[in-house]
Amino acid sequence: MTFPQFYSRIARHAELFEKMTEKLGASDQLAALPGAGGVRKRAADRCLSCTKAEQCASWLELQPVAQSAPDFCQNQDLFARLKTAKAAG
């Protein structure tokens, strides 16, 4: 993989992660977590290792509103915890 390809992959997955976070309404909860920077980095690493970017992009486009991340999302557990925290707070 060339550097431009690698950079493009990082940018694509970062965009998908941000869209997923926004679609699920989890941005504020993620930012409020203790150690939010580390949590975000680990989540971004999981997203970067995902092989379903096209499936993710399609899912994001087709969902006007989403209550939970799709089953294939490697950050599904994180998003579920954030949703629970939002409901409790």
PyMOL Python script that loads the backbone (N, CA, C, O; Angstrom):
from pymol import cmd

cmd.read_pdbstr("""\
ATOM      1  N   MET A   1       0.849  -1.167   0.000  1.00  0.00           N
ATOM      2  CA  MET A   1       0.000   0.000   0.000  1.00  0.00           C
ATOM      3  C   MET A   1       0.903   1.241   0.000  1.00  0.00           C
ATOM      4  O   MET A   1       1.825   1.347   0.809  1.00  0.00           O
ATOM      5  N   THR A   2       0.631   2.153  -0.896  1.00  0.00           N
ATOM      6  CA  THR A   2       1.415   3.385  -0.965  1.00  0.00           C
ATOM      7  C   THR A   2       0.969   4.351   0.126  1.00  0.00           C
ATOM      8  O   THR A   2      -0.104   4.188   0.708  1.00  0.00           O
ATOM      9  N   PHE A   3       1.789   5.349   0.399  1.00  0.00           N
ATOM     10  CA  PHE A   3       1.421   6.333   1.411  1.00  0.00           C
ATOM     11  C   PHE A   3       0.115   7.047   1.059  1.00  0.00           C
ATOM     12  O   PHE A   3      -0.739   7.188   1.934  1.00  0.00           O
ATOM     13  N   PRO A   4      -0.080   7.504  -0.182  1.00  0.00           N
ATOM     14  CA  PRO A   4      -1.359   8.143  -0.497  1.00  0.00           C
ATOM     15  C   PRO A   4      -2.559   7.208  -0.292  1.00  0.00           C
ATOM     16  O   PRO A   4      -3.618   7.656   0.147  1.00  0.00           O
ATOM     17  N   GLN A   5      -2.405   5.922  -0.603  1.00  0.00           N
ATOM     18  CA  GLN A   5      -3.486   4.965  -0.373  1.00  0.00           C
ATOM     19  C   GLN A   5      -3.751   4.801   1.121  1.00  0.00           C
ATOM     20  O   GLN A   5      -4.902   4.754   1.555  1.00  0.00           O
ATOM     21  N   PHE A   6      -2.677   4.715   1.899  1.00  0.00           N
ATOM     22  CA  PHE A   6      -2.806   4.579   3.344  1.00  0.00           C
ATOM     23  C   PHE A   6      -3.484   5.811   3.933  1.00  0.00           C
ATOM     24  O   PHE A   6      -4.392   5.690   4.755  1.00  0.00           O
ATOM     25  N   TYR A   7      -3.048   6.985   3.518  1.00  0.00           N
ATOM     26  CA  TYR A   7      -3.650   8.221   4.008  1.00  0.00           C
ATOM     27  C   TYR A   7      -5.122   8.291   3.621  1.00  0.00           C
ATOM     28  O   TYR A   7      -5.956   8.700   4.429  1.00  0.00           O
ATOM     29  N   SER A   8      -5.444   7.902   2.413  1.00  0.00           N
ATOM     30  CA  SER A   8      -6.834   7.910   1.950  1.00  0.00           C
ATOM     31  C   SER A   8      -7.689   6.962   2.792  1.00  0.00           C
ATOM     32  O   SER A   8      -8.832   7.277   3.124  1.00  0.00           O
ATOM     33  N   ARG A   9      -7.134   5.811   3.131  1.00  0.00           N
ATOM     34  CA  ARG A   9      -7.855   4.847   3.970  1.00  0.00           C
ATOM     35  C   ARG A   9      -8.115   5.434   5.356  1.00  0.00           C
ATOM     36  O   ARG A   9      -9.217   5.303   5.889  1.00  0.00           O
ATOM     37  N   ILE A  10      -7.118   6.071   5.932  1.00  0.00           N
ATOM     38  CA  ILE A  10      -7.278   6.689   7.250  1.00  0.00           C
ATOM     39  C   ILE A  10      -8.355   7.774   7.192  1.00  0.00           C
ATOM     40  O   ILE A  10      -9.228   7.833   8.058  1.00  0.00           O
ATOM     41  N   ALA A  11      -8.292   8.620   6.182  1.00  0.00           N
ATOM     42  CA  ALA A  11      -9.272   9.701   6.045  1.00  0.00           C
ATOM     43  C   ALA A  11     -10.683   9.148   5.858  1.00  0.00           C
ATOM     44  O   ALA A  11     -11.639   9.669   6.433  1.00  0.00           O
ATOM     45  N   ARG A  12     -10.811   8.106   5.063  1.00  0.00           N
ATOM     46  CA  ARG A  12     -12.132   7.500   4.796  1.00  0.00           C
ATOM     47  C   ARG A  12     -12.728   6.927   6.078  1.00  0.00           C
ATOM     48  O   ARG A  12     -13.896   7.173   6.382  1.00  0.00           O
ATOM     49  N   HIS A  13     -11.949   6.177   6.820  1.00  0.00           N
ATOM     50  CA  HIS A  13     -12.452   5.560   8.037  1.00  0.00           C
ATOM     51  C   HIS A  13     -12.733   6.613   9.115  1.00  0.00           C
ATOM     52  O   HIS A  13     -13.686   6.478   9.883  1.00  0.00           O
ATOM     53  N   ALA A  14     -11.912   7.648   9.170  1.00  0.00           N
ATOM     54  CA  ALA A  14     -12.169   8.731  10.128  1.00  0.00           C
ATOM     55  C   ALA A  14     -13.492   9.412   9.805  1.00  0.00           C
ATOM     56  O   ALA A  14     -14.262   9.736  10.709  1.00  0.00           O
ATOM     57  N   GLU A  15     -13.757   9.628   8.532  1.00  0.00           N
ATOM     58  CA  GLU A  15     -15.019  10.237   8.104  1.00  0.00           C
ATOM     59  C   GLU A  15     -16.196   9.337   8.475  1.00  0.00           C
ATOM     60  O   GLU A  15     -17.212   9.815   8.979  1.00  0.00           O
ATOM     61  N   LEU A  16     -16.059   8.043   8.226  1.00  0.00           N
ATOM     62  CA  LEU A  16     -17.140   7.109   8.569  1.00  0.00           C
ATOM     63  C   LEU A  16     -17.382   7.071  10.077  1.00  0.00           C
ATOM     64  O   LEU A  16     -18.529   7.041  10.523  1.00  0.00           O
ATOM     65  N   PHE A  17     -16.305   7.072  10.861  1.00  0.00           N
ATOM     66  CA  PHE A  17     -16.442   7.058  12.313  1.00  0.00           C
ATOM     67  C   PHE A  17     -17.178   8.304  12.795  1.00  0.00           C
ATOM     68  O   PHE A  17     -18.074   8.212  13.634  1.00  0.00           O
ATOM     69  N   GLU A  18     -16.805   9.460  12.270  1.00  0.00           N
ATOM     70  CA  GLU A  18     -17.466  10.707  12.678  1.00  0.00           C
ATOM     71  C   GLU A  18     -18.940  10.706  12.269  1.00  0.00           C
ATOM     72  O   GLU A  18     -19.798  11.139  13.038  1.00  0.00           O
ATOM     73  N   LYS A  19     -19.231  10.223  11.069  1.00  0.00           N
ATOM     74  CA  LYS A  19     -20.626  10.155  10.618  1.00  0.00           C
ATOM     75  C   LYS A  19     -21.430   9.213  11.495  1.00  0.00           C
ATOM     76  O   LYS A  19     -22.571   9.515  11.845  1.00  0.00           O
ATOM     77  N   MET A  20     -20.847   8.070  11.854  1.00  0.00           N
ATOM     78  CA  MET A  20     -21.544   7.111  12.709  1.00  0.00           C
ATOM     79  C   MET A  20     -21.808   7.735  14.077  1.00  0.00           C
ATOM     80  O   MET A  20     -22.903   7.604  14.624  1.00  0.00           O
ATOM     81  N   THR A  21     -20.812   8.406  14.619  1.00  0.00           N
ATOM     82  CA  THR A  21     -20.953   9.051  15.923  1.00  0.00           C
ATOM     83  C   THR A  21     -22.077  10.086  15.888  1.00  0.00           C
ATOM     84  O   THR A  21     -22.887  10.159  16.812  1.00  0.00           O
ATOM     85  N   GLU A  22     -22.125  10.879  14.831  1.00  0.00           N
ATOM     86  CA  GLU A  22     -23.175  11.888  14.686  1.00  0.00           C
ATOM     87  C   GLU A  22     -24.537  11.240  14.465  1.00  0.00           C
ATOM     88  O   GLU A  22     -25.527  11.644  15.075  1.00  0.00           O
ATOM     89  N   LYS A  23     -24.586  10.236  13.592  1.00  0.00           N
ATOM     90  CA  LYS A  23     -25.855   9.568  13.272  1.00  0.00           C
ATOM     91  C   LYS A  23     -26.493   8.972  14.520  1.00  0.00           C
ATOM     92  O   LYS A  23     -27.716   8.960  14.660  1.00  0.00           O
ATOM     93  N   LEU A  24     -25.648   8.475  15.427  1.00  0.00           N
ATOM     94  CA  LEU A  24     -26.147   7.847  16.649  1.00  0.00           C
ATOM     95  C   LEU A  24     -26.322   8.845  17.790  1.00  0.00           C
ATOM     96  O   LEU A  24     -26.761   8.472  18.878  1.00  0.00           O
ATOM     97  N   GLY A  25     -25.981  10.108  17.549  1.00  0.00           N
ATOM     98  CA  GLY A  25     -26.110  11.122  18.582  1.00  0.00           C
ATOM     99  C   GLY A  25     -25.178  10.892  19.756  1.00  0.00           C
ATOM    100  O   GLY A  25     -25.524  11.192  20.898  1.00  0.00           O
ATOM    101  N   ALA A  26     -23.994  10.358  19.479  1.00  0.00           N
ATOM    102  CA  ALA A  26     -23.063   9.972  20.541  1.00  0.00           C
ATOM    103  C   ALA A  26     -21.880  10.929  20.697  1.00  0.00           C
ATOM    104  O   ALA A  26     -20.996  10.677  21.516  1.00  0.00           O
ATOM    105  N   SER A  27     -21.846  12.000  19.945  1.00  0.00           N
ATOM    106  CA  SER A  27     -20.693  12.905  19.971  1.00  0.00           C
ATOM    107  C   SER A  27     -20.448  13.500  21.348  1.00  0.00           C
ATOM    108  O   SER A  27     -19.319  13.489  21.838  1.00  0.00           O
ATOM    109  N   ASP A  28     -21.501  14.020  21.979  1.00  0.00           N
ATOM    110  CA  ASP A  28     -21.334  14.656  23.285  1.00  0.00           C
ATOM    111  C   ASP A  28     -20.924  13.650  24.352  1.00  0.00           C
ATOM    112  O   ASP A  28     -20.077  13.949  25.194  1.00  0.00           O
ATOM    113  N   GLN A  29     -21.519  12.460  24.322  1.00  0.00           N
ATOM    114  CA  GLN A  29     -21.178  11.441  25.308  1.00  0.00           C
ATOM    115  C   GLN A  29     -19.735  10.986  25.140  1.00  0.00           C
ATOM    116  O   GLN A  29     -19.034  10.762  26.127  1.00  0.00           O
ATOM    117  N   LEU A  30     -19.296  10.851  23.913  1.00  0.00           N
ATOM    118  CA  LEU A  30     -17.914  10.444  23.651  1.00  0.00           C
ATOM    119  C   LEU A  30     -16.948  11.507  24.161  1.00  0.00           C
ATOM    120  O   LEU A  30     -15.947  11.184  24.801  1.00  0.00           O
ATOM    121  N   ALA A  31     -17.244  12.761  23.880  1.00  0.00           N
ATOM    122  CA  ALA A  31     -16.361  13.852  24.308  1.00  0.00           C
ATOM    123  C   ALA A  31     -16.317  13.992  25.828  1.00  0.00           C
ATOM    124  O   ALA A  31     -15.317  14.454  26.377  1.00  0.00           O
ATOM    125  N   ALA A  32     -17.391  13.597  26.511  1.00  0.00           N
ATOM    126  CA  ALA A  32     -17.471  13.764  27.963  1.00  0.00           C
ATOM    127  C   ALA A  32     -16.826  12.622  28.748  1.00  0.00           C
ATOM    128  O   ALA A  32     -16.680  12.718  29.967  1.00  0.00           O
ATOM    129  N   LEU A  33     -16.447  11.561  28.077  1.00  0.00           N
ATOM    130  CA  LEU A  33     -15.857  10.419  28.781  1.00  0.00           C
ATOM    131  C   LEU A  33     -14.516  10.782  29.405  1.00  0.00           C
ATOM    132  O   LEU A  33     -13.748  11.550  28.827  1.00  0.00           O
ATOM    133  N   PRO A  34     -14.232  10.227  30.592  1.00  0.00           N
ATOM    134  CA  PRO A  34     -12.879  10.385  31.133  1.00  0.00           C
ATOM    135  C   PRO A  34     -11.900   9.714  30.159  1.00  0.00           C
ATOM    136  O   PRO A  34     -12.129   8.590  29.712  1.00  0.00           O
ATOM    137  N   GLY A  35     -10.844  10.397  29.847  1.00  0.00           N
ATOM    138  CA  GLY A  35      -9.879   9.832  28.897  1.00  0.00           C
ATOM    139  C   GLY A  35     -10.438   9.754  27.497  1.00  0.00           C
ATOM    140  O   GLY A  35     -10.119   8.826  26.754  1.00  0.00           O
ATOM    141  N   ALA A  36     -11.277  10.720  27.120  1.00  0.00           N
ATOM    142  CA  ALA A  36     -11.964  10.691  25.824  1.00  0.00           C
ATOM    143  C   ALA A  36     -11.002  10.558  24.649  1.00  0.00           C
ATOM    144  O   ALA A  36     -11.317   9.887  23.666  1.00  0.00           O
ATOM    145  N   GLY A  37      -9.843  11.184  24.740  1.00  0.00           N
ATOM    146  CA  GLY A  37      -8.878  11.092  23.639  1.00  0.00           C
ATOM    147  C   GLY A  37      -8.424   9.670  23.399  1.00  0.00           C
ATOM    148  O   GLY A  37      -8.332   9.227  22.254  1.00  0.00           O
ATOM    149  N   GLY A  38      -8.140   8.947  24.476  1.00  0.00           N
ATOM    150  CA  GLY A  38      -7.725   7.553  24.349  1.00  0.00           C
ATOM    151  C   GLY A  38      -8.847   6.661  23.855  1.00  0.00           C
ATOM    152  O   GLY A  38      -8.628   5.756  23.050  1.00  0.00           O
ATOM    153  N   VAL A  39     -10.055   6.925  24.345  1.00  0.00           N
ATOM    154  CA  VAL A  39     -11.220   6.142  23.903  1.00  0.00           C
ATOM    155  C   VAL A  39     -11.437   6.366  22.411  1.00  0.00           C
ATOM    156  O   VAL A  39     -11.670   5.417  21.662  1.00  0.00           O
ATOM    157  N   ARG A  40     -11.360   7.624  21.985  1.00  0.00           N
ATOM    158  CA  ARG A  40     -11.547   7.950  20.567  1.00  0.00           C
ATOM    159  C   ARG A  40     -10.454   7.296  19.711  1.00  0.00           C
ATOM    160  O   ARG A  40     -10.741   6.790  18.626  1.00  0.00           O
ATOM    161  N   LYS A  41      -9.210   7.303  20.189  1.00  0.00           N
ATOM    162  CA  LYS A  41      -8.121   6.689  19.425  1.00  0.00           C
ATOM    163  C   LYS A  41      -8.338   5.193  19.266  1.00  0.00           C
ATOM    164  O   LYS A  41      -8.171   4.658  18.170  1.00  0.00           O
ATOM    165  N   ARG A  42      -8.708   4.509  20.349  1.00  0.00           N
ATOM    166  CA  ARG A  42      -8.952   3.059  20.255  1.00  0.00           C
ATOM    167  C   ARG A  42     -10.135   2.771  19.325  1.00  0.00           C
ATOM    168  O   ARG A  42     -10.097   1.819  18.546  1.00  0.00           O
ATOM    169  N   ALA A  43     -11.168   3.584  19.409  1.00  0.00           N
ATOM    170  CA  ALA A  43     -12.327   3.403  18.523  1.00  0.00           C
ATOM    171  C   ALA A  43     -11.926   3.638  17.071  1.00  0.00           C
ATOM    172  O   ALA A  43     -12.345   2.901  16.178  1.00  0.00           O
ATOM    173  N   ALA A  44     -11.119   4.661  16.840  1.00  0.00           N
ATOM    174  CA  ALA A  44     -10.649   4.941  15.478  1.00  0.00           C
ATOM    175  C   ALA A  44      -9.775   3.800  14.954  1.00  0.00           C
ATOM    176  O   ALA A  44      -9.850   3.450  13.776  1.00  0.00           O
ATOM    177  N   ASP A  45      -8.948   3.219  15.827  1.00  0.00           N
ATOM    178  CA  ASP A  45      -8.121   2.073  15.423  1.00  0.00           C
ATOM    179  C   ASP A  45      -8.998   0.887  15.030  1.00  0.00           C
ATOM    180  O   ASP A  45      -8.728   0.209  14.039  1.00  0.00           O
ATOM    181  N   ARG A  46     -10.053   0.641  15.814  1.00  0.00           N
ATOM    182  CA  ARG A  46     -10.972  -0.456  15.465  1.00  0.00           C
ATOM    183  C   ARG A  46     -11.621  -0.176  14.117  1.00  0.00           C
ATOM    184  O   ARG A  46     -11.745  -1.069  13.278  1.00  0.00           O
ATOM    185  N   CYS A  47     -12.026   1.052  13.920  1.00  0.00           N
ATOM    186  CA  CYS A  47     -12.671   1.429  12.661  1.00  0.00           C
ATOM    187  C   CYS A  47     -11.686   1.271  11.493  1.00  0.00           C
ATOM    188  O   CYS A  47     -12.055   0.773  10.429  1.00  0.00           O
ATOM    189  N   LEU A  48     -10.455   1.689  11.695  1.00  0.00           N
ATOM    190  CA  LEU A  48      -9.455   1.594  10.636  1.00  0.00           C
ATOM    191  C   LEU A  48      -9.176   0.142  10.243  1.00  0.00           C
ATOM    192  O   LEU A  48      -8.855  -0.142   9.089  1.00  0.00           O
ATOM    193  N   SER A  49      -9.299  -0.767  11.200  1.00  0.00           N
ATOM    194  CA  SER A  49      -9.040  -2.179  10.894  1.00  0.00           C
ATOM    195  C   SER A  49     -10.237  -2.867  10.228  1.00  0.00           C
ATOM    196  O   SER A  49     -10.131  -4.018   9.805  1.00  0.00           O
ATOM    197  N   CYS A  50     -11.354  -2.180  10.134  1.00  0.00           N
ATOM    198  CA  CYS A  50     -12.572  -2.763   9.553  1.00  0.00           C
ATOM    199  C   CYS A  50     -12.427  -2.933   8.039  1.00  0.00           C
ATOM    200  O   CYS A  50     -11.831  -2.098   7.360  1.00  0.00           O
ATOM    201  N   THR A  51     -12.972  -4.009   7.540  1.00  0.00           N
ATOM    202  CA  THR A  51     -12.939  -4.283   6.101  1.00  0.00           C
ATOM    203  C   THR A  51     -14.287  -4.007   5.434  1.00  0.00           C
ATOM    204  O   THR A  51     -14.492  -4.360   4.273  1.00  0.00           O
ATOM    205  N   LYS A  52     -15.202  -3.378   6.170  1.00  0.00           N
ATOM    206  CA  LYS A  52     -16.551  -3.169   5.644  1.00  0.00           C
ATOM    207  C   LYS A  52     -16.881  -1.691   5.450  1.00  0.00           C
ATOM    208  O   LYS A  52     -18.003  -1.261   5.717  1.00  0.00           O
ATOM    209  N   ALA A  53     -15.908  -0.921   4.989  1.00  0.00           N
ATOM    210  CA  ALA A  53     -16.109   0.517   4.816  1.00  0.00           C
ATOM    211  C   ALA A  53     -17.243   0.825   3.840  1.00  0.00           C
ATOM    212  O   ALA A  53     -18.042   1.728   4.087  1.00  0.00           O
ATOM    213  N   GLU A  54     -17.320   0.092   2.749  1.00  0.00           N
ATOM    214  CA  GLU A  54     -18.381   0.357   1.769  1.00  0.00           C
ATOM    215  C   GLU A  54     -19.749   0.007   2.344  1.00  0.00           C
ATOM    216  O   GLU A  54     -20.720   0.732   2.130  1.00  0.00           O
ATOM    217  N   GLN A  55     -19.825  -1.093   3.067  1.00  0.00           N
ATOM    218  CA  GLN A  55     -21.079  -1.480   3.711  1.00  0.00           C
ATOM    219  C   GLN A  55     -21.473  -0.424   4.744  1.00  0.00           C
ATOM    220  O   GLN A  55     -22.650  -0.084   4.867  1.00  0.00           O
ATOM    221  N   CYS A  56     -20.512   0.086   5.473  1.00  0.00           N
ATOM    222  CA  CYS A  56     -20.746   1.124   6.465  1.00  0.00           C
ATOM    223  C   CYS A  56     -21.258   2.394   5.791  1.00  0.00           C
ATOM    224  O   CYS A  56     -22.246   2.979   6.235  1.00  0.00           O
ATOM    225  N   ALA A  57     -20.597   2.815   4.734  1.00  0.00           N
ATOM    226  CA  ALA A  57     -21.005   4.025   4.017  1.00  0.00           C
ATOM    227  C   ALA A  57     -22.431   3.889   3.493  1.00  0.00           C
ATOM    228  O   ALA A  57     -23.220   4.829   3.582  1.00  0.00           O
ATOM    229  N   SER A  58     -22.759   2.728   2.951  1.00  0.00           N
ATOM    230  CA  SER A  58     -24.117   2.496   2.454  1.00  0.00           C
ATOM    231  C   SER A  58     -25.126   2.532   3.583  1.00  0.00           C
ATOM    232  O   SER A  58     -26.191   3.135   3.449  1.00  0.00           O
ATOM    233  N   TRP A  59     -24.800   1.891   4.696  1.00  0.00           N
ATOM    234  CA  TRP A  59     -25.691   1.876   5.855  1.00  0.00           C
ATOM    235  C   TRP A  59     -25.941   3.302   6.343  1.00  0.00           C
ATOM    236  O   TRP A  59     -27.080   3.674   6.625  1.00  0.00           O
ATOM    237  N   LEU A  60     -24.880   4.095   6.440  1.00  0.00           N
ATOM    238  CA  LEU A  60     -25.021   5.480   6.900  1.00  0.00           C
ATOM    239  C   LEU A  60     -25.908   6.296   5.968  1.00  0.00           C
ATOM    240  O   LEU A  60     -26.697   7.122   6.425  1.00  0.00           O
ATOM    241  N   GLU A  61     -25.782   6.070   4.674  1.00  0.00           N
ATOM    242  CA  GLU A  61     -26.603   6.801   3.707  1.00  0.00           C
ATOM    243  C   GLU A  61     -28.070   6.410   3.787  1.00  0.00           C
ATOM    244  O   GLU A  61     -28.945   7.250   3.575  1.00  0.00           O
ATOM    245  N   LEU A  62     -28.351   5.155   4.088  1.00  0.00           N
ATOM    246  CA  LEU A  62     -29.725   4.662   4.083  1.00  0.00           C
ATOM    247  C   LEU A  62     -30.477   4.888   5.388  1.00  0.00           C
ATOM    248  O   LEU A  62     -31.694   4.706   5.431  1.00  0.00           O
ATOM    249  N   GLN A  63     -29.791   5.274   6.438  1.00  0.00           N
ATOM    250  CA  GLN A  63     -30.419   5.437   7.743  1.00  0.00           C
ATOM    251  C   GLN A  63     -30.689   6.917   8.018  1.00  0.00           C
ATOM    252  O   GLN A  63     -29.752   7.668   8.287  1.00  0.00           O
ATOM    253  N   PRO A  64     -31.951   7.351   7.957  1.00  0.00           N
ATOM    254  CA  PRO A  64     -32.214   8.754   8.284  1.00  0.00           C
ATOM    255  C   PRO A  64     -31.936   9.024   9.765  1.00  0.00           C
ATOM    256  O   PRO A  64     -31.405  10.075  10.125  1.00  0.00           O
ATOM    257  N   VAL A  65     -32.293   8.082  10.599  1.00  0.00           N
ATOM    258  CA  VAL A  65     -32.048   8.149  12.038  1.00  0.00           C
ATOM    259  C   VAL A  65     -31.689   6.737  12.468  1.00  0.00           C
ATOM    260  O   VAL A  65     -32.260   5.770  11.965  1.00  0.00           O
ATOM    261  N   ALA A  66     -30.751   6.613  13.389  1.00  0.00           N
ATOM    262  CA  ALA A  66     -30.348   5.280  13.834  1.00  0.00           C
ATOM    263  C   ALA A  66     -30.341   5.231  15.359  1.00  0.00           C
ATOM    264  O   ALA A  66     -29.894   6.169  16.020  1.00  0.00           O
ATOM    265  N   GLN A  67     -30.830   4.152  15.893  1.00  0.00           N
ATOM    266  CA  GLN A  67     -30.846   3.949  17.335  1.00  0.00           C
ATOM    267  C   GLN A  67     -29.620   3.178  17.812  1.00  0.00           C
ATOM    268  O   GLN A  67     -29.221   3.284  18.972  1.00  0.00           O
ATOM    269  N   SER A  68     -29.030   2.405  16.911  1.00  0.00           N
ATOM    270  CA  SER A  68     -27.838   1.633  17.275  1.00  0.00           C
ATOM    271  C   SER A  68     -26.982   1.411  16.036  1.00  0.00           C
ATOM    272  O   SER A  68     -27.451   1.506  14.902  1.00  0.00           O
ATOM    273  N   ALA A  69     -25.727   1.115  16.288  1.00  0.00           N
ATOM    274  CA  ALA A  69     -24.798   0.833  15.193  1.00  0.00           C
ATOM    275  C   ALA A  69     -25.155  -0.515  14.564  1.00  0.00           C
ATOM    276  O   ALA A  69     -25.747  -1.366  15.227  1.00  0.00           O
ATOM    277  N   PRO A  70     -24.808  -0.714  13.313  1.00  0.00           N
ATOM    278  CA  PRO A  70     -25.099  -1.991  12.664  1.00  0.00           C
ATOM    279  C   PRO A  70     -24.277  -3.126  13.283  1.00  0.00           C
ATOM    280  O   PRO A  70     -23.241  -2.890  13.904  1.00  0.00           O
ATOM    281  N   ASP A  71     -24.748  -4.335  13.105  1.00  0.00           N
ATOM    282  CA  ASP A  71     -24.092  -5.513  13.678  1.00  0.00           C
ATOM    283  C   ASP A  71     -22.634  -5.658  13.252  1.00  0.00           C
ATOM    284  O   ASP A  71     -21.815  -6.165  14.018  1.00  0.00           O
ATOM    285  N   PHE A  72     -22.305  -5.224  12.050  1.00  0.00           N
ATOM    286  CA  PHE A  72     -20.936  -5.398  11.570  1.00  0.00           C
ATOM    287  C   PHE A  72     -19.965  -4.362  12.126  1.00  0.00           C
ATOM    288  O   PHE A  72     -18.756  -4.492  11.934  1.00  0.00           O
ATOM    289  N   CYS A  73     -20.468  -3.337  12.810  1.00  0.00           N
ATOM    290  CA  CYS A  73     -19.610  -2.245  13.307  1.00  0.00           C
ATOM    291  C   CYS A  73     -18.736  -2.734  14.457  1.00  0.00           C
ATOM    292  O   CYS A  73     -19.228  -3.292  15.437  1.00  0.00           O
ATOM    293  N   GLN A  74     -17.442  -2.518  14.319  1.00  0.00           N
ATOM    294  CA  GLN A  74     -16.506  -2.952  15.351  1.00  0.00           C
ATOM    295  C   GLN A  74     -16.573  -2.078  16.599  1.00  0.00           C
ATOM    296  O   GLN A  74     -15.977  -2.410  17.624  1.00  0.00           O
ATOM    297  N   ASN A  75     -17.290  -0.973  16.518  1.00  0.00           N
ATOM    298  CA  ASN A  75     -17.486  -0.101  17.670  1.00  0.00           C
ATOM    299  C   ASN A  75     -18.909  -0.175  18.209  1.00  0.00           C
ATOM    300  O   ASN A  75     -19.339   0.691  18.970  1.00  0.00           O
ATOM    301  N   GLN A  76     -19.624  -1.199  17.815  1.00  0.00           N
ATOM    302  CA  GLN A  76     -21.021  -1.346  18.245  1.00  0.00           C
ATOM    303  C   GLN A  76     -21.142  -1.321  19.772  1.00  0.00           C
ATOM    304  O   GLN A  76     -22.038  -0.662  20.300  1.00  0.00           O
ATOM    305  N   ASP A  77     -20.270  -2.015  20.484  1.00  0.00           N
ATOM    306  CA  ASP A  77     -20.334  -2.033  21.949  1.00  0.00           C
ATOM    307  C   ASP A  77     -20.111  -0.647  22.536  1.00  0.00           C
ATOM    308  O   ASP A  77     -20.811  -0.246  23.466  1.00  0.00           O
ATOM    309  N   LEU A  78     -19.148   0.083  22.005  1.00  0.00           N
ATOM    310  CA  LEU A  78     -18.889   1.442  22.481  1.00  0.00           C
ATOM    311  C   LEU A  78     -20.122   2.311  22.276  1.00  0.00           C
ATOM    312  O   LEU A  78     -20.536   3.023  23.191  1.00  0.00           O
ATOM    313  N   PHE A  79     -20.706   2.262  21.095  1.00  0.00           N
ATOM    314  CA  PHE A  79     -21.884   3.078  20.825  1.00  0.00           C
ATOM    315  C   PHE A  79     -23.057   2.682  21.714  1.00  0.00           C
ATOM    316  O   PHE A  79     -23.828   3.546  22.132  1.00  0.00           O
ATOM    317  N   ALA A  80     -23.205   1.402  22.009  1.00  0.00           N
ATOM    318  CA  ALA A  80     -24.272   0.956  22.903  1.00  0.00           C
ATOM    319  C   ALA A  80     -24.050   1.509  24.307  1.00  0.00           C
ATOM    320  O   ALA A  80     -25.001   1.946  24.955  1.00  0.00           O
ATOM    321  N   ARG A  81     -22.805   1.494  24.783  1.00  0.00           N
ATOM    322  CA  ARG A  81     -22.505   2.053  26.111  1.00  0.00           C
ATOM    323  C   ARG A  81     -22.761   3.553  26.150  1.00  0.00           C
ATOM    324  O   ARG A  81     -23.278   4.068  27.141  1.00  0.00           O
ATOM    325  N   LEU A  82     -22.407   4.249  25.090  1.00  0.00           N
ATOM    326  CA  LEU A  82     -22.644   5.685  25.027  1.00  0.00           C
ATOM    327  C   LEU A  82     -24.134   5.992  25.042  1.00  0.00           C
ATOM    328  O   LEU A  82     -24.570   6.953  25.677  1.00  0.00           O
ATOM    329  N   LYS A  83     -24.912   5.176  24.345  1.00  0.00           N
ATOM    330  CA  LYS A  83     -26.370   5.369  24.327  1.00  0.00           C
ATOM    331  C   LYS A  83     -26.938   5.147  25.719  1.00  0.00           C
ATOM    332  O   LYS A  83     -27.801   5.904  26.163  1.00  0.00           O
ATOM    333  N   THR A  84     -26.467   4.122  26.412  1.00  0.00           N
ATOM    334  CA  THR A  84     -26.921   3.847  27.772  1.00  0.00           C
ATOM    335  C   THR A  84     -26.567   5.011  28.698  1.00  0.00           C
ATOM    336  O   THR A  84     -27.373   5.418  29.535  1.00  0.00           O
ATOM    337  N   ALA A  85     -25.355   5.539  28.539  1.00  0.00           N
ATOM    338  CA  ALA A  85     -24.935   6.690  29.359  1.00  0.00           C
ATOM    339  C   ALA A  85     -25.792   7.914  29.077  1.00  0.00           C
ATOM    340  O   ALA A  85     -26.113   8.675  29.991  1.00  0.00           O
ATOM    341  N   LYS A  86     -26.160   8.105  27.830  1.00  0.00           N
ATOM    342  CA  LYS A  86     -27.001   9.239  27.464  1.00  0.00           C
ATOM    343  C   LYS A  86     -28.388   9.102  28.091  1.00  0.00           C
ATOM    344  O   LYS A  86     -28.948  10.075  28.597  1.00  0.00           O
ATOM    345  N   ALA A  87     -28.932   7.896  28.052  1.00  0.00           N
ATOM    346  CA  ALA A  87     -30.251   7.657  28.627  1.00  0.00           C
ATOM    347  C   ALA A  87     -30.246   7.841  30.147  1.00  0.00           C
ATOM    348  O   ALA A  87     -31.228   8.303  30.730  1.00  0.00           O
ATOM    349  N   ALA A  88     -29.142   7.479  30.772  1.00  0.00           N
ATOM    350  CA  ALA A  88     -29.049   7.580  32.234  1.00  0.00           C
ATOM    351  C   ALA A  88     -28.793   9.018  32.697  1.00  0.00           C
ATOM    352  O   ALA A  88     -29.131   9.394  33.819  1.00  0.00           O
ATOM    353  N   GLY A  89     -28.191   9.809  31.811  1.00  0.00           N
ATOM    354  CA  GLY A  89     -27.792  11.163  32.197  1.00  0.00           C
ATOM    355  C   GLY A  89     -28.802  12.166  31.876  1.00  0.00           C
ATOM    356  O   GLY A  89     -28.602  13.351  32.144  1.00  0.00           O
TER     357      GLY A  89
END
""", "prot")
cmd.dss("prot")
cmd.show_as("cartoon", "prot")
cmd.util.cbc("prot")
cmd.orient("prot")
